[in-house]
Amino acid sequence: MRSGLFNNVTTRVLSALLMGLLFVVIGGNVYRYINDRHDTKEAVLSTINEDIAFEGMIIRDETVITYNNADIISYSYADGSKVSKGDTIAKIFSSEENASASGRLEKTEQDIELLRKAQNPGTTAYVQPESISRKIDDAYKLMISAVNDGNYGDIKAQKNELLLDMDIYDIISGSVTDYNVRIAELEAEAARLRQQSESAKAVITAPSTGYFVSYCDGYEDTLKQADAASLTKADIERMIAEAADRQKSVPDSYVGKMFSDYRSIIAGVINTDPRVTQDQRLKLSSDFSDTLYDVTVISCTDAGDGKSVLLLACDSLDTSLASSRIHSMQLIFDEYSGIKVPRTAIRFQGEEKGVYVILGEDITFKKINVVYEGSDFVLSENTSDDEYLRLYDQILLEVVSEEDVRAANEKKKQLEELPRGKNESDEDTDGDSGSEE
C-alpha cells in the first residue's frame, strides 16, 4: 500500500516538473520570438535581362516613285515585297468603288484559275494522295513561317499554293467530282464586277528590280546611308520627333518608293553603356514584330550628357521593318538567372564572399557564387551545395559578428542540453525500487 502511494506521488511530481519545464521552454521561445527577431529576406530565384531600349530610325538608299494627279491608288504588293523591273506595283482609279471592284475581280479570276487547274486531268492523273498530302503540309508550314518572319509578300503565293493542293486532294480522293458548278458561280461574279469597274486610269510599274514600299515620309531624298556617320544626337532626335508628330510634309505625287538592297542602317540615341562596342554582334527586337533581328554595331559615339549615338547594320528585311521609319527597339543582351541577394547582406569570412542565414536559432555563413551584379543586388548561382546559399534560405540583413554567431550557437547548445524528463524505462525502475522498500 505504501509502495503504490509512493509511486503515485512520484509520478505526479515528475509530471508537474515536466509540465513546468515545457512551459519554460515554450515561454522562452515565445519571448525570444518577440524580443529577438532578426531582419531577414528569403532567398528567391530571379531572372535579369537588361536590354537597352531606344527609338530607332531606319536608313536606306531609297528611290521615290511618283505619279501626277493620282486619285485612288490600288497597290499590287505588300510593303517589303521583292519586285522585278516592269512589274505592276500599283494601279490608279478615279474612285474607291472602281478600285475595290477591280481588286475583287482580280481575286475572283485567280480563284477560277486555281479551280480549273485543280480539276485538269493533266494535273490529277499522276498524283497520289500521299504525295499531295505532304505538299499540303509543306505549303502550310511555309505560309506559317512567312507569317512569323513578317514576310507578308510571300504569304499570297503560299496561300494560293496551299489552296491548289487542297483542291487537287479533294478531286483525287473522291471528295468532289469536279468544280464546274463553283467555276460557273465565280464566272458570273466576275462578269458582274467587270460591269461595276472601269479600267485603271494608269498603271505604275517598277523602274528597277528591288524591294517596294507603299508609304513615303519625306526623308527619302535627304536621308542616305552615306550620311549616317555624320548624324548628330540633335539630328536623330529631331527627325524622330518630326516623324512621330507627322511634321514632315510629303508631296501628293509620291506613291511609293523602292530600294535595291535589303540592308539598312539603324540610328538611335542611347544611354551610354560600356557593353556596346564597335563590331559587336547583337540581337535586336522591335515593337512592330516578334522577330529577333541580327545586327552589328557600326559605331557607338559619345554625345555627352551620358548619351551616345548608336549606328547598327541590319541585314534583315520584312514587312514590319519596311512599314515604318521609326520603331521602338531593344538591344538584347544575355539573360542571367540566380538567387537574388541584397548587397547590404553580403559578408566576408577571410576571402570567401557570402551571407549569413538563420534557421531557428542557428546562424550559419554560406558562400555565394556571383553570376550577375546589379546596382543594389547580386545574383548568386542556384545550387544544391549546402555550403552555398540555397533557395528559400533566410538571409540575415543585419550586421552579424562572430559574437552573434557564438551566442546563437550557445543558445542552441543550451536548448539541446535541457533535461528531457524520465522515460518509461526510468519510471519502471523507480517503481521497482519503491516496492523493494
Stockholm file with secondary structure:
# STOCKHOLM 1.0

chainA/1-437         MRSGLFNNVTTRVLSALLMGLLFVVIGGNVYRYINDRHDTKEAVLSTINEDIAFEGMIIRDETVITYNNADIISYSYADGSKVSKGDTIAKIFSSEENASASGRLEKTEQDIELLRKAQNPGTTAYVQPESISRKIDDAYKLMISAVNDGNYGDIKAQKNELLLDMDIYDIISGSVTDYNVRIAELEAEAARLRQQSESAKAVITAPSTGYFVSYCDGYEDTLKQADAASLTKADIERMIAEAADRQKSVPDSYVGKMFSDYRSIIAGVINTDPRVTQDQRLKLSSDFSDTLYDVTVISCTDAGDGKSVLLLACDSLDTSLASSRIHSMQLIFDEYSGIKVPRTAIRFQGEEKGVYVILGEDITFKKINVVYEGSDFVLSENTSDDEYLRLYDQILLEVVSEEDVRAANEKKKQLEELPRGKNESDEDTDGDSGSEE
#=GR chainA/1-437 SS CHHHHHHHHHHHHHHHHHHHHHHHHHHHHHHHHHHSCCCEEECCEEEEECCEEEEEEEECCCEEEECTTCCEEEESSCTTEEECTTCEEEEEESSHHHHHHHHHHHHHHHHHHHHHHHHCHHHHTTCCHHHHHHHHHHHHHHHHHHHHHTCHHHHHHHHHHHHHHHHHHHHHTTSCSCCHHHHHHHHHHHHHHHHHCCCCSEEEECSSSEEEESCCCSCTTTCCGGGGGGCCHHHHHHHHHHHHTTCSCCCTTEEEEEESCCCEEEEEEEECCTTCCTTCEEEEEETTEEEEEEEEEEEEEEEETTEEEEEEEECCCCHHHHSCSEEEEEEECCEEEEEEEEGGGCEEETTEEEEEEEETTEEEEEECCEEEECSSEEEECCCCCTTBCCTTCEEECSCCCHHHHHHHHHHHHHHHHSCCCCCHHHHHHHHHHHHHC
#=GC SS_cons         CHHHHHHHHHHHHHHHHHHHHHHHHHHHHHHHHHHSCCCEEECCEEEEECCEEEEEEEECCCEEEECTTCCEEEESSCTTEEECTTCEEEEEESSHHHHHHHHHHHHHHHHHHHHHHHHCHHHHTTCCHHHHHHHHHHHHHHHHHHHHHTCHHHHHHHHHHHHHHHHHHHHHTTSCSCCHHHHHHHHHHHHHHHHHCCCCSEEEECSSSEEEESCCCSCTTTCCGGGGGGCCHHHHHHHHHHHHTTCSCCCTTEEEEEESCCCEEEEEEEECCTTCCTTCEEEEEETTEEEEEEEEEEEEEEEETTEEEEEEEECCCCHHHHSCSEEEEEEECCEEEEEEEEGGGCEEETTEEEEEEEETTEEEEEECCEEEECSSEEEECCCCCTTBCCTTCEEECSCCCHHHHHHHHHHHHHHHHSCCCCCHHHHHHHHHHHHHC
//
